[in-house]
Amino acid sequence: MADATLLSAILDSLRAPLLVADTDHIIRYMNKAAIAFYKGGEALLGRSLLECHNEQSQQMIREVLVALEAGEEERLISTDEKRRVYMRAVRDTDGRVLGYYERYDPTPG
């Protein structure tokens, strides 16, 4: 099993922002790209992801988490001319949702 230092180094090597939140929406991990990308950077760790969003987005995040807990693996939550953003489940070995992360893909075109 890889240790936390190795896993962090792997995630930090990604160019895309990676932000991981638990089921209470607390930000538990951000790779270097996420720290640079999100306003507030590293100070967001330990804070609620919901605080970073408006009421409509907060409701959507809550609804997607319910869907993830019901078995969905991933859902598109935002798209624009530059990127698509997905919310993806993080599960333990028994399939229980531990949290989720935001995954970015460039928009084709």
N, C-alpha and C positions, 0 to 999 in steps of 0.2 A: 504494500500500500504506500502510495506517495505521501510524503509529509506536507505540512501546511506551507512550508517555504517553497517547495518545488511546485505545488499547485498554484500558489500566488505568482511565481515567476512565469509559469505557463500562461495564466490569465493575463498578466501584465504584458505579455508579448503580443496579445491581440491588438489590432489597430482600432477596432470598434469598441465603443463604450460598453462596459458590462457592469450593471448594477444589480445586486441581489438583495431582495427583501424577504423577511419572514412572513408568516401568515397573519401577523399583527401589523404588517406593512412597515416594519422598522428596517431601515437600510442597514444591512449587516456586512456588505462587501462592495467595494468599487475598485475596478482595475484602474491603472494609471490613466488610460484613455477616458474613463468615466470621470475621474477626478478633474481632468483638464476640461472636459466637455460641459459638465453641469455647473451652473452658477452656484457658488458656495463650496464647490470642491469637497475636499476631505472633511470639512465641518458638517457635511450632511450625514456622515456615519453615525448611527445610533438615533437618528431622527426619523420621524414618520415620513414615508414617501408621499402620503396623502397631503402633507403640508405644502408640498411643492406643486400641487395641482389645484385647479378650480373645482367647484362643487360638481359640475357635470363629469369631469374626468375622474374625480374621486369615486363617484357612483359607478362609472364604467369599470374602474379597477376592482372595486368590491364585487361587482357582478362577474367579472372574468375569474376572479379567485374562486368564487362559488362553482363556476363551470370547471375549473381545473381540479377542484376537490371532488367533483362528480365524475372525473375521468378524462376530461379533455386534456391534451398535452400542451397545446399552444394556440394562441389566437392573435390575429392581426388587430392591433389597437390604434395604429396611426399610420398615415401614409402622406407623403408629399412628393414634390418633384425630385428630391434628393434621396429619400430613404423610406423604407417601411420599418415600422417598429412592432415587434411581437412581444407578448407576455407569455412566458414558457414556465411550466411547472418544474420544480425541483422536488424530487421524491426520495424517500428513504428506500431501503431494500425491500420493505413490505408494500411499497406503492403509496404510502401516506405522503401527502403534500407537506413539505417542510417550509416551502416558500416559493418564490418565483424570481425570474430575472427578465430584464428587458433585453431583447435581442434585436440588433439592427441589420438590415440588408439594404444595399443600394437599390434604388428604383431602376428597373431596366429602361433603357432608352437612349 
